[in-house]
Amino acid sequence: MDELRNKAKEMFDKGEIDIFIGYEEGTRNPRPLFANNADETQKLVFNDKCTGNLAVYLTRKDLVKGKKVGISASYYALKSIAQLFVENQLKEENLKVFGLSSDGQIRTLNSLEEIKQYLKDTPPPPKVEDDELIKQIDAMSSAERWAFWSDELSKCFKCYACRAACPMCYCTKCIVEVNRPQWIQPWASTLGNMEWQINRVMHMAGRCSDCGSCGTACPIGIPIHLLTHKMSETVKANFGDPNDKGNVLSTFKPEDKESFIL
């Protein structure tokens, strides 16, 4: 732990960063820490319990605009950071990234290529509960799945915590805020909730890091992160790894399959 604290402190002392985004001890689990000076870095912690996706803060202009940023990133946060680089939302010269190796050592990642290599060499953390629920859903018939998701999404009251927790939801104006025309019903209803989640999942196609932050943020426990997870599986099966080939919904290639056109 001292290694990260010392590195963050040194970067502040040298003027290499203006803010360090990391974790500190919380009531139950580590929580986000925004260190604005060298002294505050002594609160930093970084271990396998630090699973929150801090990459969500890297596009918050009120927090980081015009600043040089240091960040300690979990596995899935690193996946989000890599995608944000691909989408030209980050600049290497303004960001210092630290990851945690499988043996608990702090890794300094100085470029997008180093982040990609880290992700290639490091297995993703297990998600036992999610895997079990996915198996149950996959075993359902189409009618049963429709009933399952209709029941789950009927509980949504459109707080948009899922959107706020997602690092890839950085649009200055979301489709749910557009009212001329009104694309998404602003009130909560099963059909309107489905429209919102379908739009969200489609927007995440080929971009989602599978961090699960949207589901974790849901105050009533709707497993909406499984929707983006299944979309990611479908995208990978049909289009391969999207990170090096552009976003699925914004990239056209003449050789793309057209089997969906009737």
N, C-alpha and C positions, 0 to 999 in steps of 0.2 A: 504493500500500500504506500509505503514511504517513497517508493520509486516514482509513482505517478505524481504524488504531491510535490516531490522535489523537481520533477520535470516541469510541472505546471508553474511552480514558483519561479523557476529559472527563466521560463518564457516571458513571464510578467516582468521580471527584473531586466531582461534584455530588450523589452519593448516589442517582442515578437507577437504578442496577443493582447487584445483589449478585454476579452471575456473568455472564461473557460466554462463550458457546459459539461457537467458531470453528475455524479450521484453523491448524496450524503445519507447518513443513517436516518431512517424515518421511524414512525411508531411501530410499524410491522415489517415493512420492506424498504429498501433504499428508495429515495425520492429524488427528483431533479434538483440540482444545485447550480446556481448561476454565480460563479465567482468573478468579481469585478476587480480584484486586486490580489496581490501575492499572499496576503494574510489569510484570505478566505479559502485558499487552496488547501489549507490544513484540515478542512472538513471533508475533503474528497475521500470516497471509498470506491472500490471497483472490484467486484467479485462475480461469481456465477449467479448471484441473486439480483444483479443489476440487469434486468431484462427489458425495462421500458425503452421504447424507441425514441431516443433523444434527437434523432434526425429531424423530427417534426419542428424543432425550434430553429433550424438553419435557414428557413425561408420566412421567418417572422421578422419583417422589416423593423418593427418597433423595438425588437430586441438586438438584432445583429447588423442592421444596415450600416454600411461604411466602416464596419469593425473587422479586425483580424480575430479569428475565433479558434479556440482549442476545444476539442471534444473527446470524451471517452465514450466509445460506441460498442454496444453489444453486437452480436453476430447479425441480427436482423437490421439493426441501425446501420451497419456497414453496407448491407444490401441496398438500403434506401439511399444512402449517401452515393453509392456507385450509380444508381439510377438518376439521382439528382444531377450528378456530373454529366451523364449522357444527355440530359434535358437542358443542359447549359444554365442550371440554376446555381451552381457553385463554381468558385475559382480556386485552383490548387494553391495559389500564392496567398490566399486569405484564410486557409484552413489547415490546422494541425490536428491530425487524427491519431487516436490511440485505441488499439484493440486489445483483447485479452486472449492469449493463446490457450490451447487445451490443457497445458500444464500450469496455468495460472500466472504466466509471465506477461508483463506489459509489452505490447508490440507497438512500435512507432511506424505508422504507415504514411509515407511521404508523398504518395501519388496515387492516382486512380489505378494504375497498373499494379501497384503493390496491394491495394485493397482487393482487386480482382484475384490476385494470386492467393491472398489470405483466404478469401471465400472459397477458392478452388481446393485449397489444402485442408480446410477446416470443416468437419461435419456439422450440420445444423443441430441445434439442441433438440432433444426428443420432445414430442408433444403427445404423450400417451392418451390423455383424455380426449383430445381432438381426434386422434387416429381412431379411437373406439367409436366415437359418435359418427365419424365419416363412414365407417364400415356399416353402421346401422342404417344410415341414410342411403348409401349405395345399394343396400339390400332391398330397399323399398321399391314398389312399383311406381310408375309415374303418378298415378292417382294418389298414392300414399304420400309421395314427396310433396305434391301440391297441397295436400291437406296439412302436412307437417309445417311447411313454410307459411301457409295461410294463417295457421294458428299462431305461429311464432311472430310473424310480422303484424298481426292484428293488435299486438300489445304495444307496438311502437307509438310514441307520442311526439315524434319528430323534434327531439331536443338537439339533434345533429352533433352529439358528442362523438359519434363515429367519424364524422368529417373532421372535427377539431383534432382528433387524435392521430389522424393519418398524415404522414410526411409528404404524401403525394397529392394531397388536397391543398394546393397552394394558390389556386386561382383567386384573383382579386375579387371576382364576382362569380358565385356559384349558380348553377342552373336553378337551384331552389329559390334564389333571390331574384330571378328574372320574372317580372310580372307583365311584360308586354312583348310577346305573348306569355301567358301563364302556362309554363310547361308542366310544372308539378303542383298538385293541389297543396295549398299551405296548411290545411287542416289534416288531422290524423284520421285515416280510414284505411281499411285493409288494402283496397285497390291502390289508393294514393301512396301508401307505404311501400307497396311492391314496386310501383313506378319509380319511387325514389331509390330504392335499393338496387333495382335493375340498372338504372342510370349510373349509380355509383360503381357497381361492379363492372359495367362495360367501360367506364372511364379508367378503371384500374387494370384493364386487360393488358398484359405484358409489362405492367409497371409495378404491380404489387410485390412487396418483399416477403409477404406471408408472415409478417410479424405478429398479427393477431391483435394489434392495439385497438382496432375498431370494436372488436367483440369485447375486449377487456373494459373499454370505456363505456359500453352500454349499461346504463343504470338498472335495467331490468333483466339483463343477462341473455339477450337474444344472441345466438351464435352466428352473427352476421359475417364474422371473419371466415366462416367455412364457405360462404358464397364466393369470396375472392380467391380462396384456396382452390376451389374446384375450377374456377375460371383460369387460374394460373396453370393447373394441370392440363386443361383443355388447350390452352395456348401453346404450351410446351409440346404437347403431343402432335399438334397440327402445324406449328410454325417453328419449332425448335426454340433455342434459348433466345429470348427477345432482346437481351441487353446489348448485343453486338449487331442487331439487325433492324433496329428502329422499333418504335411503338406500333403495336398491331393495328390500332385504329387510325393511325396517322401516317402510315407508310404504304405506298402503292408500288407494286412490282408487276410488270407485264406478265410474269410467269405465275402469279398467284392463282390458286385454284378458284374456279368459278362454279363449282358444283352446287353452291347454295342458290344460284340463279335458276329460276324455273322457266 
